[in-house]
Amino acid sequence: MNSFTLALSTLVGTIIGAGIFGIPFTMVKSGVIPGLFYLFLLGAIICLLHLFFGEVCLRTSGKHRLVGYANIYLGKWGKVIATFTLLFVLMGALLAYLILVGEFSEIAFGSFFPFSSTIFTVLFSICAFFLVLAGRQLITKIEFFTNILFIGAIVVLLVLALPHVKSFDAPLFDISSVSNLFLPFGVLLFAFAGFEAIPEVMSFLRDRNARTKLDNVIIWSSVVTGAFFLLFALIVIGVSGLATSPDAFSGLVPFLGQNIIAFGALVGIIIIADSFLVIGNYLKNSLRHDFNFPYMPAALVAMGVPLALFLLGFREFIAVVGLVGGVTGAAEGILVMLMFHKAKTMGDRKPEYEIRIPSLLLFLLAAVLIGGAVAELLF
């Protein structure tokens, strides 16, 4: 398999995750046309931000991650903001996964085990804790196959759903609620963002001395993920219409039947487990290396805090994803733009590609991100 295909699959596999399940619901609530507007706008913005971050990586010798690049180009204050933004993103993502895994488990296994979604979530957290304790080597062996299984299964589910698509009964616009109008912003920002994978893909291409350029991989990953999100959202809305649920799957049960949806939910559990373990292990190691936590307490905090938040009542998937995507996604985006600006003059190597962009457009991008974050907090 050539370098471009492997690099593209890595980036696409990182981006496509739990965020996809919230897209159809937000489109129904805001109206299909505003939802499509957000999808294309934020897809383009995140593509640009990924390209900016890719250039930052290519202008810098050595291997770093978002916090490391923030420290190099923005100093201590940048490192502090990047660190706490990252922690908030990771904790929020883990909480979102816990919300979904309980709901999906109830769909997939509820007829066999009479447990509530809360019990399923607690059981999942306990299993995940021991796997995170085992470390990255075990998780890596699981990750490759679950990404292939997830994308393949979603495609199969969409093919099975296609004959059930009817005329849309979802509104094209919903001007009755201002909060609903802003609903897709954070969810789509959460769904599209894949900053953590950019350094990994760059390192992969460098190690293989590949002819493929990082910018080509980033652009095509945006096209593929955007098309996949669009197809998934339109088919789910086409089948369930106004009955579209926040998790996408449960709203499909009356139309596709319990068995088909249970299959989809089972696959959803597998990919959520994969992402949860990867992020949980990353958070555990961040606590160990950046905050000097011992190994066991780091694992307990990484797994325990999201579960505690869930048990305290933070169980609205769309609200959690919207807040994490809208607020911290905006913070990450602005940090990336600042690093991109500094790296133009402070970088210590010539990049394989260079993005030239007017300063006015940078200010406009920042304004969109800040405005969206404020709207998430207000509405």
N, C-alpha and C positions, 0 to 999 in steps of 0.2 A: 504494500500500500504506500502511495507516495506521501511526501511530507505535507503537502497542502491538505489532503483528505484527513490525515491524522490530526493536524493542527486545527482544522475546521471542526472536526468532530469533538475535540476537546473543548473548544470555546462554546460551541452550540450546546453540548452536553452540560456545561456549567451553567449557562444562562437559562435553559429550559428546565424549570423546576416547579415548585409548588405555586408560584405566582400565576401560572397559566390558569389555574382553577378559578381564580377570582375574576378573570377578565369578562366572561359572559355576563355575570350578575351585574357588574358595574355598568356595562353597556346597556343592559335593560333598564337600570335605574336612571341613568343619565339621558337615555335616548341613544339609538343606534348611531345617528350622525355625529353627535358630540363624542361618543366612544371611539368611532373610527378616526375622527380628527385627532384625539389624544394619542391613539395608537400610532398613526403616521408621524405626528409631531415628536412624540417622545422617543419613538424608534430612531428618528433622524438625530435628535439631540444626543441620545446615548451613544449612537454610532460615532458622532463627532467627539464626544468625551472619551470614548475608548481609543479613538485615533490619537487624541491629545496625550493620553496616558501612555499609549504605545510609543509615541515619540520621546516622552520623558524617559521611558525605560531604555530606549535605544541610544539616547544621548548620555547615558550613565554607565560607567564601567562597573563590573561586579554584578552580583545578584542581590536584589532587594525586593521588598514588598511595599505596599502603600505607606505604611508608617515609616519605613526606612527612607523612601524617597521624600516624604514630607520633612523628615529631619534634615536631609541633605540640602533641600532647596528652600525650606521655609523656617528652619531653625527649631528651637525648643518649643515655641508656641504651636508651630505646625505639627510637630510630633505629638504634643499633648492632645490637640484637637483631633488629629487623625486617630490616635489611640482610643479615645473615648467614643468617637464616632463609630469606629470599628467594633468596639465592645457592644455598643447599643444595637448596631446592625446585627451582630451575631446573636445576641440575646433575643432580639425581636424575631429574627428568622427562626430560631429554635422554638420560641413560643408559638409562632404561626404553624410550624410543623406539628407541634403537639396538639393544637386545636384540630388540624385536619386528620391526623392519624387516628384520633378517637372516633371521629365521625365516619371515616372510611372503614375502620374496623367494625363498627356497628353495622354498616351496610354489608360488609363481606362475611362477617362471622356471627351476626346477631341471631340468625336462625339456629345456630349450633350452640352458642354460649349466651345465656341470658344476662349479659353484662351491659351496663350503661357505657356510654362513650367515655365517661370520666374514668371508670375502672380500666378500660382498654388503654387509655392514655397513661395511667399510672404503671400498668404492667409493661407497656412499651418503654417507659422511662427507666425502669429497673433493668430491663435487658440491655438498653442502650448504654447505661452506666458501666456495666461490666465489659462491653465491647470497646468503649472508649478507654477504659483502663488497659485493655490489651494493646492499644496503640495503632499506629498508622499502617503497619505491615499487613495486618489482618484486614483492615478496612480497604486498603488499596486493591486487594484480591477480589473483593466484592464489587467494587465501584464500576469497573469496566463493563461487566455483564449486566448490571442493573440499568445503566444508561441505555444500552442497546434494547433491553427488554422493555423499558418504559416507552421509548419513542415508537418502537414497533407495535406495542400494545395499544397506544393511543391512536395510531394510524388504523389498526384493525377496528377499534371502537368507533372511529369516525366513519369508516366504510359501512359498518353495521347500522350506524345511525342515519346515514345519508338517505335511505329509502323512506325514513320517517319524517324527513323535513317537509314542513307544510308552509303555507304562506305566513310571513312574519306577522305576529300579533303584538310584537314589542313596539313601543312608541319610537318614532323617529327623533322626536325631541320631548323632553320633559321639563317644562319651564315652571312647574308647580313648586319645585323645591330647589333653592340655591345650593344646598349642601349636596344634593344628588348630582348637580351639574359638575361639581369638582371631584366627585367620587372616583373616577377612573385614574386621576393623576398619580396618586401614590401607588396604587396597585400596579399600574403599567410601568412606573419607574422601578418598582421592586422587581417586576417580571423581567425587564430588559437588562438590568445592570449585571455586569460580569467582570468588574474591575479586578477581582482577585485572580482571575484566570489569565489576564494579559501578560504578567511577568512569566507565568508558566509556559505559555505558548511561545514567547520570545526566546526563552532558554532552550526550549525544544528545537526551534528552528536554528538557533546558533549552534547547538551541539551536533546537529546533523549537517551543518554547512549547507543548508537548503537554499535553493534559488528562490523559493517562494518568499515573498515579502509579507511582513506582518500586517501591513495596511490592507492587502488583498484579503487576508484571512478575516480581519475585523469587519470589513465591508460586507463580505459574503455571509458572515455569521449573522449580521444584522438583517440581511435580506431573508435568509432561511428562517430565523427565529420569528421575524415579523410576519412572514407568510404563514408559518405554523400557528402563531397566535391568532391571526385573522381567520384562518380556516376553522380552527377549533371553536372560536367564539361564535362564528356565524352558524355552524352546524348545531352547536348546543342550543343557541337561541332559536334556530329554525325548528328544532324538535320541541323544546319545552316552553318557548315563548315567555309569557309573563310568569310562568311557574318556575323559571330558572332560579336555582338555589345558589347561595354564596359559595358552596363547594363544587358546583357544576353537576356532580353526579347524582345526588339524592333527588334533584328535580327531574331527572331523566327516568326514574324508576317507573312511573305510571305509563310511560310511552314505550320504553324498550324492554321492560320486564326486569324482575329482580336478578335473574341469573346473569344476564349480560352486564348489568351495572355492578353486580358483585365481582365479576371478573375485572372490570375497570377499576373498582375500588381496591381490589387486591394488588393490582399492579401499582396503583397510586401509593399504597402502603410501602411497597418495596422501594420505590424511588424516593419517597419521603424518608424512609429509614436510611437509605444510602446518603442522601444530602444531610440528614440530621447527624449521622456519624462523622461525616467529613467536617462539618462545621463545628460539631462538638469537640472533636479532637483538635481542630485548629484553635478553638477558644481555650481549651485546656492548656495547650502549649504556649499560647499568648500569655496566659496568667502565670505560667511557670517562668518563661524567659523575660517577659517585660515587667512583671510585678513580683517576681521571686517567690511565688507560691510553691510549697512542696507538692510533690506529684499527686498524692491522694486528695488533699484539700482542693487542688486545682480542678481535679475531675469532679469532685463533689459540688463545687461552685458552678462549674460549667453545666452540669446536668441538673443540679438542684434548684438554681434560681429560676430558670424558665418553668419548671414544674411548680414551684411555689407561686409564681405569678398566675399560672393556669388555675391552681387550686383556690387562689384568692379571688378569682372571678373574671380574669382577663381572657375571655373565650370568644370574642367576636373576630372571626378570621379577617373579614374585610377591614375592620377598624384597625387591627394590629398591622396588617400588611400595608394599609394606606399610610399609617403614621410612620412606620419604619421606612417605607419607600419614599414618601413625600418629604419628610424632614431630614432623615439621615442621608437619603439619596441626594438631596439638594446639597447637603454639607459636603459629601464626598465629591460631587460634581464641581463645586466651587474650589475645593482644595486642589483638584486635578487641574483646573484652569489656572490657578495661581502657580502651581508647579510647572505647568506647560510654559507659562510666560517667563519664569525664572530660568528654566532649563535652556531656553534659547541662547542665553549668554553665559550661563554657569556650567552647562554640560561639558564633559571632558572627552567626548568622542563624537565623530560625525555619524549622524543617524542614517539608516538605510532609506528612510523617507522623511519628508518634511512637510508639515501642514502650514500653509500661509493663510492667515485669516485676519480680516480687519479688526481693529480694537473695538469698534462699535458693535460688531457681531458678538464678541466676547461679553460685552456689557449686557447685550440683549439676552444672551443665553443665561447669564447670571440672574437677570431680572425675572426671567421665566421660572427658574428654579426657586428663587426666593419667594416669588408670588405664589407658586404652587405649594411651597412649604407653609406659608402663612395661611393659605386657604385650608390646608389640612388641619392645622391647629384650631382655626376658627370654626370650621363647619363639621 
